[in-house]
Each structure stands twice: as C-alpha cells, then as structure tokens.
Amino acid sequence: MMAKPNESVRGPVVEAKRERRGVFAFFRESYLELKKVRWPNRRELVSFTAAALVFTLVMGLLVTAFDLIVSRLMSLIGLI
C-alpha cells in the first residue's frame, strides 16, 4: 500500500504521537541537529565574508553602470 503524498511512510498514528511531544522535544532535537553541523573556522569565515562583499560590490557596480547606460540612451533618443 502506498502512502498518500501528504502522509509519511510511518503513518498517521506515529505522526500524531510525534506532534504531541511538545516544545521541549523540539528544542532538544534542534540542539542535537546543530551539533552535527560543520561550522566554518575563522579563516573560512573571513574568506567567505570577503567573497560575499566583493560579489555584492561588483554586482552593485554592474547595476549602476547598466542604469547609467540605459538612462543616457533614453535621453539621447528623447524618451526622458
């Protein structure tokens, strides 16, 4: 028998019990999952941050340049 698309393989009874476990179980499970995460070290964090800032700066410059070019073209043909 196949499970319905919105129903887990475990079945509705197990899911109902799981939902009743409460808020404390949610935080305990969240904490256990966060312990499995591989956190970046300081060197990786600095390099990822620098890469994000450089990317943001480059994209900002590209959008600004595109905006200026389109504005000039529109003023040359008399649309603005």
TORDO-201528 format. One record per residue: residue number from 0; residue in one letter; x, y, z of N, C-alpha, C in turn. Coordinates in steps of 0.1 Angstrom, whole numbers. Layout:
{atom NUM,'a',{X,Y,Z},{X,Y,Z},{X,Y,Z}};
...
! end
This chain:
{atom 0,'m',{8,-12,0},{0,0,0},{9,12,0}};
{atom 1,'m',{6,21,-9},{14,34,-10},{9,45,-1}};
{atom 2,'a',{18,52,5},{14,64,13},{8,75,5}};
{atom 3,'k',{-1,82,10},{-6,94,3},{5,105,2}};
{atom 4,'p',{4,114,-7},{15,124,-8},{18,132,4}};
{atom 5,'n',{8,135,12},{10,143,24},{11,135,36}};
{atom 6,'e',{12,122,35},{13,113,47},{26,107,47}};
{atom 7,'s',{33,106,58},{46,100,59},{45,85,58}};
{atom 8,'v',{56,78,56},{56,64,55},{53,57,68}};
{atom 9,'r',{56,64,79},{53,58,93},{38,57,96}};
{atom 10,'g',{30,66,90},{16,65,92},{11,76,101}};
{atom 11,'p',{-2,79,101},{-7,90,108},{-7,88,123}};
{atom 12,'v',{-7,76,129},{-7,74,143},{7,78,149}};
{atom 13,'v',{18,74,142},{31,78,147},{33,93,146}};
{atom 14,'e',{28,99,135},{30,113,133},{22,121,144}};
{atom 15,'a',{10,116,148},{2,123,158},{9,122,171}};
{atom 16,'k',{16,111,174},{23,110,187},{35,119,186}};
{atom 17,'r',{41,120,175},{53,129,174},{49,143,176}};
{atom 18,'e',{38,147,171},{33,161,173},{30,165,187}};
{atom 19,'r',{27,155,195},{23,157,209},{35,158,218}};
{atom 20,'r',{47,156,214},{58,155,223},{62,168,229}};
{atom 21,'g',{58,179,222},{60,192,228},{71,200,224}};
{atom 22,'v',{72,212,230},{82,222,227},{96,218,231}};
{atom 23,'f',{97,212,243},{110,208,248},{117,198,239}};
{atom 24,'a',{109,189,234},{114,179,224},{119,186,212}};
{atom 25,'f',{112,196,207},{116,203,195},{130,210,197}};
{atom 26,'f',{132,216,209},{144,223,211},{155,213,214}};
{atom 27,'r',{153,202,220},{163,191,222},{167,186,209}};
{atom 28,'e',{158,183,200},{161,177,187},{169,188,178}};
{atom 29,'s',{165,200,180},{172,211,172},{186,212,177}};
{atom 30,'y',{188,211,190},{202,212,196},{210,200,190}};
{atom 31,'l',{204,188,190},{212,177,185},{215,178,171}};
{atom 32,'e',{206,184,163},{209,186,149},{220,196,147}};
{atom 33,'l',{220,207,155},{230,217,154},{244,212,157}};
{atom 34,'k',{244,202,166},{257,196,169},{263,188,157}};
{atom 35,'k',{255,184,148},{260,177,136},{266,186,125}};
{atom 36,'v',{263,199,126},{267,209,116},{282,211,117}};
{atom 37,'r',{288,212,105},{302,215,104},{303,230,103}};
{atom 38,'w',{307,237,114},{308,251,114},{322,255,108}};
{atom 39,'p',{322,267,100},{334,271,94},{344,277,105}};
{atom 40,'n',{357,275,102},{367,280,111},{368,295,108}};
{atom 41,'r',{377,302,116},{378,317,114},{383,320,100}};
{atom 42,'r',{393,313,95},{399,316,82},{388,314,71}};
{atom 43,'e',{380,304,71},{370,302,61},{359,312,63}};
{atom 44,'l',{356,316,75},{345,326,77},{350,340,71}};
{atom 45,'v',{362,343,73},{368,356,68},{368,356,52}};
{atom 46,'s',{372,344,47},{373,344,32},{359,343,26}};
{atom 47,'f',{349,337,32},{335,336,27},{329,350,28}};
{atom 48,'t',{332,357,39},{326,371,41},{332,380,30}};
{atom 49,'a',{345,379,28},{352,388,18},{347,385,4}};
{atom 50,'a',{345,372,1},{339,369,-12},{325,374,-14}};
{atom 51,'a',{317,374,-3},{303,379,-4},{303,394,-6}};
{atom 52,'l',{312,401,1},{313,416,0},{318,420,-14}};
{atom 53,'v',{328,413,-19},{333,416,-33},{322,413,-43}};
{atom 54,'f',{315,402,-42},{305,399,-51},{294,410,-51}};
{atom 55,'t',{290,414,-39},{280,425,-37},{285,438,-43}};
{atom 56,'l',{297,441,-41},{302,454,-47},{303,453,-62}};
{atom 57,'v',{307,442,-68},{308,441,-82},{294,441,-88}};
{atom 58,'m',{284,434,-82},{271,434,-88},{265,448,-86}};
{atom 59,'g',{267,455,-76},{262,469,-74},{268,478,-85}};
{atom 60,'l',{281,477,-88},{287,485,-98},{281,481,-112}};
{atom 61,'l',{279,469,-115},{273,465,-127},{259,470,-129}};
{atom 62,'v',{251,470,-119},{237,475,-119},{237,490,-121}};
{atom 63,'t',{247,497,-114},{248,511,-116},{252,515,-130}};
{atom 64,'a',{262,508,-135},{266,511,-149},{255,508,-159}};
{atom 65,'f',{248,497,-157},{237,494,-166},{226,505,-166}};
{atom 66,'d',{223,510,-154},{213,521,-152},{218,533,-159}};
{atom 67,'l',{230,537,-157},{236,549,-163},{235,548,-178}};
{atom 68,'i',{239,537,-184},{239,535,-198},{225,536,-204}};
{atom 69,'v',{215,529,-197},{202,530,-202},{196,544,-201}};
{atom 70,'s',{199,551,-190},{195,565,-189},{200,574,-200}};
{atom 71,'r',{213,572,-203},{219,580,-214},{212,577,-227}};
{atom 72,'l',{211,564,-230},{204,560,-243},{190,566,-244}};
{atom 73,'m',{183,565,-233},{169,570,-233},{169,586,-235}};
{atom 74,'s',{178,592,-229},{179,607,-230},{183,611,-245}};
{atom 75,'l',{192,603,-251},{196,606,-264},{185,604,-274}};
{atom 76,'i',{176,594,-272},{165,593,-282},{153,600,-278}};
{atom 77,'g',{154,608,-267},{143,617,-263},{131,611,-255}};
{atom 78,'l',{133,600,-249},{122,594,-241},{121,599,-227}};
{atom 79,'i',{132,605,-222},{131,612,-209},{137,625,-209}};
! end
